[in-house]
């Protein structure tokens, strides 16, 4: 039986980030969905991580929180053929840097817009969307230049940075589409969607698309 249990939700961007890492190496785990219809799971999750954020990984009784730390834990304790962090310290630092860029500048901008939509306040929604679009335009332009000539975010192999990039760019493009003239970034997002690990996560989340507060586009 798996010693790993992942608490999260299939439609959650940060949960998907960890699911990608697990699927990349076919790591056995139990998935525990946090939802109103599973109150016992939610209670157990909150007892383990009172900050009430997911995903949370439980490894043989040990609780690990925060998606990047969870993936680093998997890299150290449950390694597989896909090495999600390079062995060379300098290369690993570059991967960690881009992981932070995708989380803090792409994912967070998208989530701010979603959060504003969830308030139901039209003025807050318009303000949230305007801020998100401005932030995303800046980071989209930077990423289009930064990723030029690369297959994956940090190098020619799939890493932690790509686990972060996939859900971040997936949902951000729903909130504010990547402009047509940023061909490098658009092609990178397409490669992420074609990656079997992320394609699986996307398919598992399809039933929840009607819950996207800004309206999920009829694509992807």
N, C-alpha and C positions, 0 to 999 in steps of 0.2 A: 504493500500500500504506500501511496505517496506520503512523505514526511512534510510536504509543503501544502499550506492552505493559503489561498489568496482571497482577501476580502475586497470587494469592489463592485462595480457595475459595468456591464458590457458597453454602455454608451458613454462612459466616462473617459475623457481623453487621457488622464493620467493612469487609469486602469489599463487602457489599451497599450500605453507605453510599456508597462511591465508584461502584459500578455505577449507582446511582440518578442521580448527577450526570452520568455518561457517557450514560445512556439519555435523560435529560431533553433533551439537546441533540443526540442522535443522533451523538455523537462517535465516529468510527471508531477501533477499537483491537483488539489481539489479546489474548485472555484466556489466561493460562497457569496451569493448575490445579496447585496445590501439593498433592500426594498421593503416597503410597508407590509407586503404579504409574507415576509420572513422576519418577524419580530425577534425571534430567538437569535438569529444571526446578527441582527443589528445590535442587540444587547451585548452579545459576546464581543463584537467589534469595538463598541464604545468602552467596554471594560478594559480592553487591551490598549486602546488609543483614545483617551478622553478628548483629544483635540478634534475629534469627529471629522477627520479627513480620510479619504481613501485614495489609493489602495493601501492595504496593510498586508504584509506577508508574515505568516507564522511558520517557522522552521523548527520542527521537533520541540515545540513549546516556546521557542524564542520569538519575540515580536520585533519585526523590523518595519519601520515606517519611512515615508518619503520615497517617491518612485526612483530617483537616481541612486539612492542608497540601497534600495531593494535590488536594483540591477547589479550594482557593484557587489552586493552580498552573493547574488547568484553566480557572478563571475568568479568569486573566490571559493565559494563553498559547493557550488554545483556546476563546475565548468563543463563545457561541451565543445564540439568541433568549431562552433562559431565563437571566436574570441571577441567579446564585446568591448574590451579595453586592450590596447596594445601593451606589450611588455615594456617597451622603451618608455621611460618616464616622460620625456619631452613629447612623444606622440600621444601618450595617454592624457597629458595636460591639454593638448589641442582638442582631443575628443571631449574632455570635461568642459572646456570653454564653450564649444558649440552646443553641448547639452544645455548649458546655462542660457545661451542665446535663445534657443528654441523655447525653453520654458519661460524665461523672464520677459522676452520681447515679442514672441509670437503667440504662445499659448496664453499668456496673461492678458494681452490686448484683446484676443478673441473672447476670453472669459469675462472681461469687463463689459463688453458689449452684450454678452448673453445675460450677465447679471443685471444690467440696466433693463433689458427686455423683460426679465422676470418680475420687475417691480410693478409692471402694468401702468407705469406713469409715462405718458407720451413724451413729455419734456425731458425726462431722464433718459429715455430711450434714444432720442435724437442726440442728446449730449454724449451719451455713451458711444453711439455709433460714430459720431464725428471724431472723438478722441481715438477710438480704435482704428479708424481708417487712417488717421494721421500717423499713429504709431506703426501700423502695418506697412504703410507706404515707405517709411524710413527703413524698416528692417528688410522688407522685400528687396529694395534697391541694393542694400548692402549685401544680402545673401546672394543675389544674382551675380554680383562681382566676385564675392568670396568663393563661391562654388564652381566657378568657371574651370573647366578642364578636369573636374573630378567626377567619378561615378557616384560616390557616396559622400557624405558631409565632410568628413575629416581626411579621408584617404580612399584607397581603392577597395577597402574591405568594409563590410557592414558592422557598425559599432553602436555603442550607447547613444552617440549623437543622432544616429538615424532612428533609433527607438523613440527618441524625443521628437525628432522632426516629423515623423509620419502623422501622428494624431494632431500635432500643432498646425501643420500646413493643411491637413485635411479639413479641419474645422475652420481655420482662419480664412481659407478660400471660400467657404460658405458665407462668412460674415462680410468679407471684402475680397472679391476675386483678384487673384494675381494678374496684373496687367499683361496683355498679349505681348508687349515688347520685352518682357523679362523672360526670354525663351529658356535660359539656363535654369531658372527656378521652376518654371512650369514643367520642364522635362524631368527635373529631379522629383517633383511631386508625383508625376506619372510613374516614375520608376518605383517610388515607395508604394504606390497603390498596387503595382504589379508584383511586389514582393510577397511570396506566399504567406509569410507570417502575418503581415499587415492585412492582406486580403482576407484572411480568415477572421481577424478581429473586426474588420469592417462588415463582413457578412453576418457575424454573430450579433452585431448591433443594429442591423437593418430594421428589426421590428420596432425599435424605439425611436425611429426618425420623426414620427409625428409629434414627439415631445420637444423637438428643437424649437425654442421660443421665437426664433427669427424666421422659421420656415425652412425646412431642409430642401435644397434644390433637387430637381429631378435629374440627377446625374450621379456620377461616382458609384 
